[in-house]
Amino acid sequence: MTPNLAIVRIQVPEHSFWGFPIILPLFLLWIPALLLAPFALVILAFVCVAANISFFKTVTAAWGLLCALPGTDVRVTAEGKRINVRIL
């Protein structure tokens, strides 16, 4: 399953509560991605030939990485600020 939504929440040091979640619709990125896919595949094919890497293994690995993104939960804390990113 490909990622459809990303939820970003930010907590600043002045406030003890989390801010409102920012919902980013990742499924809208599929429209330009589908339009640019033929160009990206041609460029990837040239890079794979130049680097002597299997094209099909590279595409399989990239697709596997993309499909593994849902369920990712990243939490970052720096200088008292907290950021939480969940990919659904």
N, C-alpha and C positions, 0 to 999 in steps of 0.2 A: 504494500500500500504506500502510495506517495504522500508526502506531507501536505496537509491542507490548510492548517492554521498555525500561527505562532502567537503565543500570549506572553507579553513583556510586562513585568511589574517592577516598579522602582520604589525604594524606600530611602529617603534622605535622612541624615543624622538629626536634623532639627525636629522631625516628627517621628513618633514611635509607630505609626501605622503605615501600612503599605498603600501606595497610591492606587488610583483606578487602573485596572488592567488595560493594556493597549493590545487590541486584537488585530493581527496582521493577516489578511487573507492570502495565503501563499498560492492558492489555486488560481489566482488571477495572473500569476507569473507564468503559468503554463501556456497562455496564449502567445506571448512573444517567444517563449522557449520553443514551441512547435514551429514557429515561423523561421527561427534561426537554426533549428536542428540540422538541416541539410548542410549549411555552411560549416557548422561546428564539427559535423562528422567528417567532412572533407579535410578540414584542418587537422583534426585528430588523426586521420589516416596518414597524412603527410608526416606528422610528428612521430607516429608509430614506426613508419618506414625508416625515417631518419635515425631514430633511436634503437632500431632493431627490436621492437617490442610487438607482441601479438596484439593485433587490433581488436579481435573478438574478446580476448581476455581482459583488455583494458575497458571496453564497453561494458562487459559483464560486471567487472569490479565497480565501475562508476554507478551502474544501475543498482547494484546491491547496496552500495553506500547510500544512495538516494532513498531507497526503500527502507533502510534501517533508521532513518531520521525520526519517524514518528515515535514518540515515547521519550525523546531526549529531554533532559531537564538540566539546564546549566544555571549554576548559582555563583555569582561573582560578588566579592566584598572588597572594596578598596576605599580607604580614607573615610570609613564610617558609612559609606553609601552601599546599599545592597541592590543588586539587579538579579532578577529571576526570569529566565527565558524557558518556556516549555513549547515543544513542537508537537502538535497533535496531527 
